[in-house]
Amino acid sequence: MTRIRKTRMTRSSRATMEGAGVLLHRAFGSSGEAVLFDPFLLLDDFRSDEASEYLRGFPWHPHRGIETVTYMLAGRMRHSDSLKNRGVIGAGDVQWMSAGGGIIHEEMPEQREGRLAGFQLWVNLPRSQKMSMPRYQEIPAAGVTTVERPLGVRIKVLAGEVDGVRGPVGDVAVEPTYLDVSLPLGGVFEQPTPPEHTVFAYIIEGSATPSPGEAPLGDRELVLFEPGDAVRVEAGAAGCRFLLIAGKPLKEPVAWRGPIVMNSEAELNEAFEDYRNGTFLDRSR
């Protein structure tokens, strides 16, 4: 018998300032929450129609020990990094960057007005890959398949598999699922999930009931699910759109300071010392 996942906890994202002065909403993202959301570390929502809230962007900064995943809904974001990758991602595009043992990059809006909308997810790397060579994947919107189910259910498959369709992101240690799901009024989404995986959903339009008998959630609200074999989400009166994200927990110690996540304080100290003395980019193997 299929065990539909129940709600473990819900929360609203909170406004916060990041980068050089970008106003965004953080769904989760602190060392104290790392066990709850393992292998995920942070989810930021940077949807805004006000240029003053995003123009300053995210100038050059380092990462080590994590992967950053940027998914755009609207507007354009320019990426540059120490691997000499250069590019602009726009609506529907995905950037999956593995910092490995060290990368320095910037993410800056490629516009001065209008709507900028997207999300950044941080995924932890296992101990065995924290000092690996950095990697960068840029997937255009045309490379993301949309699965259409009966009654108007639409699922963009960024990572993982839905109805035999695999997403374009592969070779990631935590075996991620990353879906952008749209449901019409009264629509229902049900999807199998590996029982051991951490699974959460983040509402980005309308409202939805995240599991049978639970209270509905609205825009910028998140639900973390209990263990189970599948999720079942039902749209509210205006339909809904949400991100469904899942991954295999690493179950490893987390030492986290700013943009660097390792397994111990000693490794953190080493990372920041490397950055200060100019050897930060020399440590990857």
Residue pairs with C-beta under 8 A, 6 or more apart in sequence:
2 192
2 229
2 230
3 195
3 227
3 228
3 229
3 230
4 190
4 211
4 212
4 228
4 229
4 230
4 231
4 232
5 193
5 199
5 211
5 225
5 226
5 227
5 228
5 229
5 230
5 231
5 232
6 211
6 214
6 225
6 226
6 228
7 210
7 211
7 214
7 223
7 224
7 225
7 226
8 223
8 224
8 225
8 226
9 36
9 223
9 224
10 210
10 215
10 217
10 221
10 222
10 223
10 224
11 27
11 28
11 221
11 222
12 220
12 221
12 222
13 25
13 26
13 27
13 45
13 202
13 220
13 221
13 222
14 25
14 26
15 23
15 24
15 25
16 23
16 24
16 25
16 26
17 23
17 24
18 24
18 44
18 58
19 56
19 57
19 58
19 59
19 107
20 56
20 57
20 58
20 59
21 56
22 46
22 53
22 54
22 56
22 57
22 58
23 48
23 53
23 54
24 44
24 45
24 46
24 48
25 44
25 45
25 46
25 47
25 220
26 42
26 43
26 44
26 45
27 43
27 44
27 45
27 202
27 220
27 222
28 36
28 37
28 40
28 42
28 43
28 222
29 41
29 42
29 43
29 44
29 122
31 254
31 255
31 256
34 41
34 124
34 254
34 256
35 254
36 224
37 198
37 200
37 224
38 124
38 198
38 249
38 250
38 251
38 254
39 123
39 124
39 174
39 198
39 247
39 248
39 249
39 250
40 121
40 122
40 123
40 124
40 198
40 200
40 245
40 247
41 66
41 122
41 123
41 124
41 254
41 256
41 261
42 120
42 121
42 122
43 119
43 120
43 121
43 122
43 202
43 222
43 245
44 119
44 120
44 121
45 119
45 202
45 204
45 220
46 54
46 116
46 117
46 118
46 119
46 120
47 73
47 74
47 115
47 116
47 117
47 118
47 204
48 54
48 115
48 116
48 117
49 114
49 115
51 109
51 111
51 112
51 113
51 114
51 116
54 109
54 116
55 109
55 112
57 106
57 107
57 108
57 109
58 106
58 107
58 108
59 106
59 108
60 104
60 105
60 106
61 104
61 105
61 106
61 259
62 102
62 103
62 104
62 259
62 260
62 275
62 280
63 97
63 99
63 102
63 103
63 104
63 105
63 259
63 260
64 99
64 100
64 101
64 102
64 103
64 130
64 259
64 260
64 261
64 262
64 271
64 280
65 99
65 124
65 125
65 130
65 260
65 261
65 262
65 267
65 271
66 99
66 122
66 123
66 124
66 125
66 259
66 260
66 261
67 96
67 97
67 98
67 99
67 122
67 123
67 124
67 125
67 172
68 95
68 96
68 97
68 99
68 120
68 121
68 122
68 123
69 94
69 95
69 96
69 97
69 120
69 121
69 122
69 123
69 178
70 77
70 79
70 89
70 94
70 95
70 97
70 107
70 118
70 119
70 120
71 93
71 94
71 118
71 119
71 120
71 121
71 158
71 178
71 180
71 243
72 89
72 90
72 91
72 92
72 93
72 94
72 117
72 118
73 91
73 92
73 117
73 118
73 119
73 204
74 91
74 115
74 116
74 117
74 118
75 90
75 91
75 109
75 110
75 111
75 114
75 115
75 116
75 117
75 118
76 88
76 89
76 90
76 109
76 110
76 111
76 116
77 88
77 89
77 90
77 107
77 108
77 109
77 110
77 116
77 118
78 86
78 87
78 88
78 106
78 107
78 108
78 109
78 110
79 85
79 86
79 87
79 88
79 89
79 95
79 97
79 105
79 106
79 107
79 138
80 86
80 105
80 106
81 97
81 103
81 104
81 105
81 106
81 134
81 136
82 103
82 104
82 105
82 134
82 281
83 103
83 134
83 136
85 105
85 136
85 138
87 95
87 138
88 110
89 95
89 138
90 141
91 141
92 140
92 141
92 144
92 156
93 138
93 139
93 140
93 141
94 137
94 138
94 139
94 144
94 158
94 168
94 169
95 136
95 137
95 138
95 139
96 136
96 137
96 138
96 139
96 169
96 172
97 103
97 105
97 134
97 135
97 136
97 137
98 125
98 129
98 132
98 134
98 135
98 136
99 125
99 134
100 125
100 129
100 130
100 131
100 132
100 133
100 134
100 135
100 284
101 130
101 131
101 132
101 133
101 134
101 283
101 284
101 285
102 134
102 271
102 274
102 280
102 281
102 282
102 283
102 284
103 134
103 281
104 280
104 281
109 116
119 202
119 243
121 178
121 245
122 261
123 172
123 174
123 176
123 247
124 174
124 250
124 252
124 254
124 261
125 132
125 173
125 261
126 173
126 174
126 250
126 252
127 250
127 252
127 263
129 173
130 262
130 263
130 267
131 283
131 284
131 285
132 284
132 285
133 284
133 285
134 284
137 169
139 158
139 168
139 169
143 168
144 156
144 157
144 158
144 167
144 168
145 156
145 157
145 165
145 167
146 154
146 155
146 156
146 157
147 154
147 155
147 156
147 157
147 162
147 163
147 165
148 154
148 155
149 155
149 163
151 184
151 187
152 183
152 184
152 187
153 181
153 182
153 183
153 184
153 187
153 188
153 189
154 181
154 182
155 162
155 179
155 180
155 181
155 182
155 189
156 179
156 180
156 181
157 165
157 166
157 167
157 179
158 167
158 168
158 169
158 178
158 179
158 180
159 167
159 168
159 169
159 170
159 172
159 176
159 177
159 178
160 166
160 167
160 175
160 176
160 177
160 178
160 179
160 246
161 167
161 177
162 179
162 191
167 178
169 176
169 178
173 248
173 250
174 247
174 248
174 249
174 250
175 194
175 197
175 247
175 248
176 245
176 246
176 247
177 193
177 197
177 199
177 244
177 245
177 246
177 247
178 243
178 244
178 245
179 191
179 243
179 244
179 245
180 241
180 243
181 189
181 233
181 241
181 242
181 243
181 244
182 205
182 239
182 240
182 241
183 189
183 206
183 208
183 233
183 234
183 235
183 239
183 240
183 241
184 235
184 239
185 235
185 236
185 237
185 238
185 239
186 234
186 235
187 234
187 235
187 239
187 240
188 232
188 233
188 234
188 235
189 231
189 232
189 233
189 234
189 244
190 230
190 231
190 232
190 233
191 230
191 231
191 244
192 229
192 230
193 199
193 228
193 229
193 230
193 231
193 246
194 246
194 248
195 227
195 228
195 229
196 227
196 248
196 249
197 246
197 247
197 248
197 249
198 224
198 246
198 247
198 248
198 249
199 224
199 225
199 231
199 244
199 245
199 246
200 222
200 223
200 224
200 225
200 244
200 245
200 246
201 208
201 210
201 222
201 223
201 225
201 231
201 233
201 242
201 243
201 244
201 245
202 220
202 221
202 222
202 242
202 243
202 245
203 217
203 218
203 219
203 220
203 221
203 222
203 240
203 241
203 242
204 219
204 220
204 241
204 242
204 243
205 219
205 239
205 240
205 241
205 242
206 218
206 219
206 235
206 236
206 238
206 239
206 240
206 241
207 216
207 217
207 218
207 219
207 235
207 236
207 237
207 238
207 240
208 216
208 217
208 233
208 234
208 235
208 236
208 240
208 242
209 215
209 216
209 217
209 233
209 234
209 236
210 217
210 223
210 225
210 231
210 233
211 223
211 225
211 231
211 232
211 233
212 232
214 223
216 236
217 223
225 231
231 244
233 240
233 242
233 244
252 263
253 263
253 264
254 261
254 263
255 261
255 262
255 263
255 264
255 265
255 267
255 268
256 262
256 268
257 268
257 272
260 268
260 271
260 272
262 268
262 271
271 280
274 280
274 282
274 283
